[in-house]
Amino acid sequence: MTTWDYDVAIVGGGGAGMAAALTAKAAGAERIIIADSANLLGGSTRLSGGVFYAAGTSVQREAGIPDDTPDAMFEYYMTLNQWRVEPALVRVLCDEAAPALEWLIEMGVYFPPEDLYASGVEAVPRGHAPLGFGAAIAAALEGLVESEGIDVAVENRVERLLVEDGRVVGIAARGEELRAKSVVITTGGFGHNPQMLQQHYPEACDAGEWTWSISASTCVGDGLTMGQDAGAAVTGHNRGLLLITPGFARELEVDPPGWLVYLGPEGRRFITETAPYSVMAGAFKEQGGRAFAIFDEAARRSAKPDSKFADAFAAGIVAVNFLPDFLAQMADAGKVQVADSVADLAAKVGLPVAAVENSILRYNADAQSRTDTEFFKDPAYLLPVAEPPFYAVEMRPAIVCLTSTGLRIDPSARVLDRSGKPIAGLYAAGETTGGVLGERYVGGGNSVANAIVFGRIAGRTAASEAAKLP
């Protein structure tokens, strides 16, 4: 008779991993362990803004949005992704997001109704921003993990899965083997693994040495490797979320100011500068992966932080680089190009002079009339480019927020092999998995919702299957 050390072993202690552990406990699993390579739980969830994407929630109703539904969320999600995600998984995400949010609220995570916002390119506010950001979600989950008596082994990177007769039966770390009836992989993505980025998310590598990841430093793709070694299929090639950056430093500036003027290699504007971050990387890709942000001395001198990011800036989650003194420092350092005329500036950065002059001439006319005749930008951001000196900053989509290539799962979070059959004893959730997140990010909170929803499902399924074994 097999001797089991645990009912459920969870590899990775971020939002998905802790959600899996707590749900497995509630579903009847008695012996549960979370193994994580970091020195504390929370993973990328702890580092994030914590925004949670959901429809039909109590927060929406309190904010005066009584009629949003999972059906509407599903239609929007699938249409935006052109049905190039797995519908069965997205259906589950849409149906279970609101219950998962309410579960977090029951734990004490507060999502202020006034902070609800429209995520990505949608009109319905579904981005639920928690007070205290992702750290608040991680703290609530971690507190409950401790109170429920779930074993935690930090600074323990799992090296491999134990497989016998086609079934996953445990994990190995630090030369020690632990046998478990069910194993759940929730190790996050591979943003800190350059080789995996090149293989699975080559678009992220187009920015060269500019590329860097905001995920937890432990996210190196080991869960993906372990799953493949056990025969798992991988899905979602070349998907994730990239944010544009001036490359001043490895700091997250989630939303560069809308008063910038973006010019592509042909010297023309190609998008409204206030477009959602979820689509900006795709627009830059069409321009060859780089463009220049143009502004003048008046804009530099009057630059100030966007009030909507004040709390995140104070918490150290985001940076604000487009400020007067800092831009002057970057100009002195040669990271911002400066010239006394628009023509000289264009020549300095290698853009066609006549095209740039014409683009700025037209933009200034629009600024004067308070109507963006090309891209219909909010007039509040239509600042003329008229007062010398003039400035240009190269921008690239280079900040890897998340990777979306991962292990293929079914709606019950069972890991599937290359023939589409479940691998006995193996489950996965969150950024480790593929098929949920598409080529372009739907909007704020998509990744956190994915982690918590499928973490709960994985824990529930793992506990149920573990109960069937002696």
N, C-alpha and C positions, 0 to 999 in steps of 0.2 A: 504493500500500500504506500502511495506517495505521501511524503511528509512535506507539508507546505509551511513556509515561514510567514507568508502573508496571503490574504485573500486578494488584495489589489496592490500592485506596486505602480507608482506613478513616477515617470521620468521627466522632471522639469517642474519647478515650483512657482511659475508665474500665475497669471490670472486663470488660464485654462487648467493648469495642474491643480491649483487649490480648489477651483470649482468642482473638478472631477473628484477629488478626495472627499470633499464635504457631501457631495451628492451620493457617492458610493456609500458613505457612512449612513446617510439617511435612508438609503435603500437596503440596508441590512448587513453590509460588509463590516466585519468586526476588526480585522487586522489590516491596517492600511499604512503604507509608507510613501513619503514623498522624498525622492532623491534629487538634489539639485547641485550643480557645479559651483554656484555662487556661494557667498558667505551669508546670504539672507534670502528669504523668499520674496517674491514679487515680480521678478523678471522685467520684461519690457513694459508690462502693465504699470508697475510702480513708477517708471520713468515717463509715462505718457501723460497727455492731457486728460485721459480717462473718459473722453466723450463716448457715449453709448448710443448706438443707432437703433431705434425701435419705433413701432407704430401702435397706436391704440393703448397708450399708457395713462396712468393716473396723473402724471406730470403734464401731459398734453391737455387733459381735460381741465386741470386746474388753471392752465394757461389760456383756456378759452378755445381749445381745439377739440371738440367732442366727437368728431366723426371720422377721424383717420383710422384706417384698418390695415391689418396684415395683407389683405388682398391688394389694396392700393400700393402698398410697399413692394409687394412681389411684382406687380405689373411695372412699376417704375424701375425696379432693380434689374429685371430681365431685359426690359427695353433698352436701358442705358448700356447694358452689357451685350446687346445684340444677340442674346441667348447663347453666348459663348462661355457660359458657366453651367454647372450641373443643376438643372431645375429642381430636382428632388432635394438637394442640399439647401438651395436658396429658399424653397418653400418652408423647410423646417426652420431656417434662420428667421424668416419673417413671422412665422407662427409662434416661435418660442422666445423671440426677443423681448416682448413686453413682460411675460412671466419672469424671465431672467432679471429684468430691470427691477420688477417688484420684489424679487428675492433679495437683491442688493439693498433696496430701500428698507426691507425688514431687518437687515443687518445693521442699519444705521447710516448707510450712505445717503447723503442728501443731494438731490438734484433740483436746484432752485428753478421754479417755473419761468422766472424772468430770464434765465440763462438759456432756455431752449432756443435753438436756432435752426434755420434751414441749412442742411448739409449739402456740400457739393453743388450740384446744379438744379436741385429740386426746389419747388415752391413751398412744400409742406415742411414745417419745422419738425425734424425727427432727431436732431443731434442733442442728446441729453448731457449737459456738462455738469459733473459733480463738484460740489464744494470740496476743495482740497485736491482736485485733479486725480490722476491715476493712483497716487500714493494713498488716497483715502480708500479707494476700492481695495488695494493690496492690504492695507492695514485691517480693514474689516474682515476680509477673508482670512488673513493670518491669525487674527484674534480668535476666530471661530475654530480654525484648525487646531490651535493650542487647546482650547476648551473642550474639544471633542476627543482629545487624547490620540490624535493621529501622529504617528511617528514621523519625524523629519530628520533627514540626513543631509545637511548642507556641506559644501565643499567636497562633494562626492559626485564626480562625473562618471556616469554610467558608460562603460566601455563597450558592452555588447549585450545582446539578448540571448537568453538560453532557449534553445529550440530542440525539441525532441519529437520525432515522428510527425513533423509538420506543424506542431503546436508550440507556441511561445509559452514557456513555463517559468520564466523568471528573468533576472538581470544579474550582471556582473560588474562590480566596481571595486577598485583598489585590491584586486586579487581575491575578492570575496564574492561568492555566489549566493544569491537569495532566490528562493523558489516562491513563485506567486501564481495563483490560479488565473489571474488576469493582469496584463501589463498595459498601461496607458502612456503613450508618448505625447508629451506636451513641451518639447524643448525649444519652441520658438522657431525663428527663421535662420537664415544663413548670411545675414548682412555683414558679418565680420569674417567671412571666409572668401577671400578674393578668387580662389579657384572655383568655388561653387557659384559665385556671382557670374563669372565668365561662362560657366557651363549652363546655368539655369536662368540667369537674368542678364544676358549680354547687353541689353539696352542701358543698364545701370553702369556698365563699364565704359560706355562711349565718352564719358567725361574724363576718363583717364585718372590722373592723380588727384583730381578734385573729388572723386567719389569717396563718400564715407557714410557710415550708418549711425542712426540715433538709437538703435535697439540696444538691449543689454549686451555687454561685451562678451557674455557667454554664448551668444547666439551664433554658433559656427556651423550649424547644420548637422550635428551628430545624430539627431533623431532621424533625419532623412536618410543618413547612411545606414543606421541600424535597421530601419524599416526595409530598405532595399536589400540588405544582407539577408533579411528574413523572407524575401521574395515579394515585397510590396511593389505595387505599381506607383509611378509618379505622374502627376498631372499638373497642368497650368504653366507651361513653359513661357518664360520671358514675361512674367507678370509681377506687379508690385506697385509701390507708390514712390515716386521721386518728387522732390521739391526743388525748385530753382534756387540758386544761391549766387552771390557775387564772389564767393570763395575767399572772403576776407579772413575767416577763421572757421574752425569746425564748431560752429554754433548754429543753432536752429533759428532761423528767421522765417517763420511759417508763412508770412504774407507780406512781401515787399510792398512799399507804399504805392498806391494807385496813381500818384502824380508823375511817376516815371513814364518815359516814352520808350517802348521797345521797338528797336529796328533790327530786322533780319539782315542776312548777308547781301540782299539786293537793295538795302537802304530804305526799305519800306516797313511800315507798321503791319503786323500780321494778326493781332488779337487785341481785345480790350485789355488794358493793363490791370483791370480789376476782376478779370476772369477767375473763377474758383481754382484753388490750387490743385484740385483733383483732375483738371484737364490741362493745366498749364504745361506740364512736361510733354504731353503729346503734341501741343502746338510748337514747342521748341524743337522737338524731334523733326518736325516737318521743315524746320529752318536749318537742318544740319546739326542740331544739338547745341547751338549757341546763338546768342543774340546780344545786343548792346542796349543798356538802359541809359537814356540820354536825359539830362536835366541842366538847368542853368544856375547861376549864382543866387538868384532870388529864391529858388526852390531849396537850394542847399541851406541858405541862411535861415529859412523859416521852417525847416523840417522839424517834426516833433513826433513822439510815439503815438500810435493809434490807441485810443483809450480802451478799445475792446480787448487788447492784450495786456492791459496794465497788471492784472492779477497774475497772469502767467509769467510776465516779465519779472515781477517781484518774487515769484516762487523759483525763478531760475530755470523755468522750462523752455522759454524762448528768449532770443536775443533781439535787440533792436539796433541795427547797424546804420540805418539811414538817418543819422543825426548830424547836426552841423559840425561839431568839433571832430567827431570820428571820421566823417567824410573828408575833412581837411587833412587829417592825419594820413588817411589812405591815399590821398592825392600826393602828399609829400613822400609817401613810401612807393609811389609808382603803381599802386593797385587801382587807382582811379586816374584816367587820362584827362588832361586839362588842355584847353586851347582857347585862344582869344576870339575865334570865329567858328561857326558851324562847319564851314568848309575845311578849315584846318583840323578840326576835331575828327571829321569823317576820314580825312587822309591819314591822320595819325593812327586810327584803329583799323584802317584797311577797308573802309566801306566806300562805295561809289559816291563821289562828292556831289554830283548833280542830283542824284536820287535822294540823298540825305537832305540837301538844301530844299528840294521840292517838298519832301515829307514834313519837314519842320515848318516850312512856309504855310502849308495847308493846316497843320496842327495849330499853329498860332492863330490863324484865321478862325478856326473852330473855337479856340479858347476865348477869343474876343467876342464871338457871337454866342458863347455858352452852349454850343451844340456840336457834339462829336458826330460829324457827318459820315465818318467811316465805320466806327465801331460802337457808337452810342454810349460812350462812357459817361458815368455820372458827372454832371458839370462841376461838382465840388472838387473833382480831381483834375480838371482841365486847367493846369497851370502852364502859361506860355513859356517857351524856351527862347528868351529874348535878351536877358541880361548877361553880358560876359563877366567872368570867364564861363565857358561851357564845359560840361563834364560827361564822360562816358565810362560805364562800368560793364565789363563782360559778365554775362549771366549764363549759367548752365544748369540743366536738371541733373543734380549730382548728389543730393542728400537722399540716402536710402531710408525711407521711413519703415517700410516693411517689404518682405518678399512673399510672393504668393504661389510659388511652385512648391508642391508638397506631396505627401503620401495621399493616395486616393482612398477615400472613405465612403461608406454608404450612409444613409440618413440616421442609422443607429450608431455612427462613429466607429464601426468595425473597419479595420484596415483591409483593403482588398488586394489580392495578388494580381499578377499580370493577365490572368484569365477572367478577372472580375469576381472571383470567389473570396469570401472572408477568410483571413488567416486566423485560425483558432487561437484565442487567448490574447489577441493584439488589437488595441484600440488607439485612436489618436484624436487630437483636437487642437484648434488654434492655428497659429502661423505655421506649424509643422505640416499642416494638411493643404491640399490643393482642391480646386473645384468650386470654392465659394467666392473668392475674390477674383475679379476680372482684370482685363487689360488696363482699364482705367478705374481708379478708386471711386466708389459710389459717393462717399461723403464722410464727414466727421463721425467717428464712432463705429465705422464698419468693422475694424479689426478687433476692437474691444468686445463688441457684441458677438462676433464670431468666436472669440476665445471663451467667453463665459457660456454662451449657448451650447456650443459643442463640447465644452468641458463638462457641463452638467449632464449632457446626453451620454458622453463617454463613461462618466462615473456610474451612471444608472445602469447602462448596458453591461459594464464590466462587473458590477456587483451581482447583477442578475445571472450572468454566465458563471461567475465564481460559485454561486450558491448551488449549481448543478453538479459540482465536483465533490467527491468525498474528501 
